[in-house]
Each structure stands twice: as structure tokens, then as C-alpha cells.
Amino acid sequence: MDGFVGKPVTVDKIRSALFPEFHEFEPPGGSMDRGAAYEDLDDSLIHYISDGTDAGYIRELRRYLDLLAHEKSALTMAAAENDPAAVSKIAHRIRAHAEFVGARRLAELAGRT
């Protein structure tokens, strides 16, 4: 992962870390409200799995963001290799990761495969 979330941690900082390239995305059929992708983003489960300290929260958030970065790379590779089975499998995992933080639009898009 190239990015990081510094203190104080805010939902906006988490959004930027989760969706650094979101401004480049246009769904098929037209544009969309960028704010809709961030609607109701919820980091409560990241707090829950941490040890309750700020450092623990940052550690778990970084693990989560690293996992997303890995999935994005794997999805890009599977698409480049024209492997629809792998794309579907990875998209399913991305959907679960998106639902973990309430990223409903990302979960919806990942669920379309």
C-alpha cells in the first residue's frame, strides 16, 4: 500500500485511503454522484477488531487497506489475463470487504460480476 491514514483519523481520511483512484471511475452508462460511494462508510468493525487503542486501530486499518490493495492488484491481473472465473472470485471477496465498512456502492459494483 502506498498511502496511509494519519492521526487524527477521520472518516474522510479513511475514504481517501480506501478509494484513492475513485475519481477515475465512471460506471457503464454515465456518471454518478461521487458522494454516493462514500455514503454511510462505517469503520466500527475496524475499531472492534483492534485492541482498543489508537495504535491498534491504525494497525488494523492498515491491514484492511493492504488487503484491499492486494485484491485490487489481483483483480487487475485476472482481468488482464482474461480469467473470468478469477475475476468473479476476487470480486466476491471485494464485495465482502466493502460490506465490512459499509461501502454499499463498491459492494454493489463488485456484486455485478
N, C-alpha and C positions, 0 to 999 in steps of 0.2 A: 504494500500500500504506500502511495506517495504522500497522502495527506495525513492530517492529524486534527484532533479537536483539542484546543487549549482551554484552560480554565479562564473565566467561569464557563462551564458547559451550558449551552443553551440549545433549545430545540432547533433554532435557526442554524447553529453551527453543525448540529448533527445532520440536518437536512442537506447542508452543503457538502458534508463529508460523504453522505450516502448517495447523493445524486450530483457529483461534480460535473458531469457532462450532460445533464438533463436538458440544458438549453439547446443542445444539438438535435434532440429527438423530435421528430414530427410523426405522429401516428398516421397510418394509411387513411386517406380520405380527408385530411385537413389538419388544421391547427387545434390546439387545446389550451385551456387555461392552465398556465404553469403552476398556479397556486393549488389547483386541484390535486396535483401529485403529492403535495405536502400536507394536505388536509388530514387532520387527526393523527399525525405522526405521534407515536407513544413510545417512550423509552422506559416505561415502568418495568418491563420484564428484564431489561438490561440491568436496572437497579436491583431487581430481585435476585438475579444470579450472581451479583457482585457480593463482596464481603461486607458491604455497608459503608465502606469508606470512599472518599473521593478518588483515591488512587485505585481502589478495586473497581469502581465504576469505569474509570478511564481504561483500565486494563481490559475489562470485558467489552467495552465499546470498541476498542482497537481490535480485539479478537473477532468481533462481529464484522467490522468493516474489512478486515483482512479476508475473512471468509467470503464476503460479497465480492471483493476484488478477484479472488480466486475463481469464483463462479462466473464472473464476467469474462475472465480470460478463457475459461473452459468453454463457455458458450460461443465466444468468438471463434475459437479453434474448431469447434464442432461444426459451426456454420460454414467456415472456410473449407472444411473437409467434406461438406455436403453430406453430413451424417444426421438425418432427421431423427433417428432413434435417440442419439446422444443429445441433440438439441432439446427434444421433448423431456428427457430425463433431467437435464440441467435446469430447464425452465420450470419444471415441477419443484425442484429444490429452491430456486429463486423465489417462486411463489410463496413457499413456506417461510423463507427468510423475510420476505416483505410483510407477510401477515404477522410475524413476530413483533414488528414495530408499528403495525397498523398502516403500512404504506399500501392502501387499498388500490390505488391506480396501478402501481407496479405489479401487485398481485394479480389484478385483472388482466393486465397485458401478458404477464408470464403464463397465466392460465389459458390463454388462447391457443397454445401450441398443441 
